[in-house]
């Protein structure tokens, strides 16, 4: 059974079409080993053993496990590899930004059937009687984990193939708003909205239109907000958000940002007669990753942006070296050029890179999207491309979302660290953790004199110039709780609140140059959790910002 398990493990650990394709060579040897196992479990001795007291039920479960793996590696898994290979060998690009959607549509039908079979099989596996003997139970639990992970991988690939044709206008033309966030001035979902571009798709033809500065949207007023949003973000300060285009990412749920954007879009001359089909949130870190994958961008003054310096330039240097007018112009140019390259001369390698990159960036909130079509949005949600405050009890997360209260670009200089430590080690049921979360203002004393007010904050503000003043929202895991909150540094009292039906804690932290503030608290997850705790947080200006629990102190069987 070892090779069979390894075959499922290869599927479970795959993150894209390419790694799935590499897993296929292991299939034939796994099939041979399972055939040998079935000859044993189908034998008379094993069938007789299922009727014995004490061990009979364990033998039944073990036989069922062999039958399950046999079915998977002789039916849906080979079909999965065939579908992936069909996409891999297809001619997708037709030039001039036009994609051939036929191979993807063909694979979509096949993958949906495969996905349904695997989901049904996993559900049946989970209904097997749980073994009593430790050696059998360990094999059962390992198999359950591999099956669940493989099913999630297949579900993600299937949903990706479902959403792509619809997203690219296979049935009708679509218009999407690309909302460019600025994490150097934090808002819960990412950062202040600096500009909005347009993406049009029709029968696989993709075009990226001009980006309009937020100043062109501000005259059309505020978005519709809930009573909770008004109370938390507007009625109480220090910054009383107006909820014009700039503040729409203050809500951690992309759905609310999209709905708010739609309410403003409909008031504009360019949106009044054109329905908005969805919203895409992105930031300079995502653009940097696109540039790293698809090539450098040269600015009109000769400066070259690469996969290493783009985020730093767009989140910090641009505010030092260029006027606000040029800032908007350059950001729009970089966004338009890097996004357009994604779909030009598309082939399987570029498609694979795009899918993998989108998934990685979405996990860190550098990219998120919401569609107003229910079917398409379901695919986006299932693929993990729509960010929200914690809402999945099986995948516990603590949400920590920052909103800069000092009108500045100070968040480039605010570095955050987190330590998540388990305080109980159990395989099943509710888990408990202790979290230590720190914000540090890395600004030097020399920089407080050298940098412009656009970065440090206005001297006319009621807040300290060069201080990062953050309104921080703490969300417990879905079905769980946060307790025993302690703080260090300059933190106002932590209040309990409710935001759109979810209980939260709200704190105001003021971080002086060279100083830090800290939060420590305990977390209890839902008893439905099956993964280790992680933190979903407002993104910073770089990658690698998805903290997860350090489970090294737990025994191997309890992780």
Secondary structure, DSSP 8 states (H G I E B T S, - for coil): -HHHHHHHHHHHT--SHHHHHHHGGGHHHHHHHHHHHHHHHTSHHHHHHTTSTTTHHHHHHHHHHHHHHHHHHHTHHHHHHHHHHHHHHS--B-STTBB--HHHHHHHHHHHHHHHHHHHHHHHHHTS---SSHHHHHHHHHHHHHHHHHHHHHHHHHHHHHHHHHHTTSSS-EEEEEEEEETTS--TTSSEEEEEEEEEEETTEEEE---EEHHHHHTT------HHHHIIIIIS-SS----SGGGGGGSS-HHHHHHHHHHHHTTSTTTTTS---EEEEEEHHHHHHHHHHH--EE-TTS-EE-TTTHHHIIIIIHHHHS-HHHHHHHHHHHHHHHHHHHHTT--HHHHHHHHHHHHHHHHTTSEEEEESSHHHHHHHHHTT-S--SS--TTS-EEEEEEEE-SSSSGGGGEEEEEEEEES---SSS--EEEEEEEEEE---HHHHHHS-HHHH--TTSSS-TT-EEEEEEEE--TT-EEEEEEEESSB---EEEEETTEEEEEEEEEE-TT-EEEEEEEEE--TT--S--EEEE---SSS----B-B-TTS-GGG-
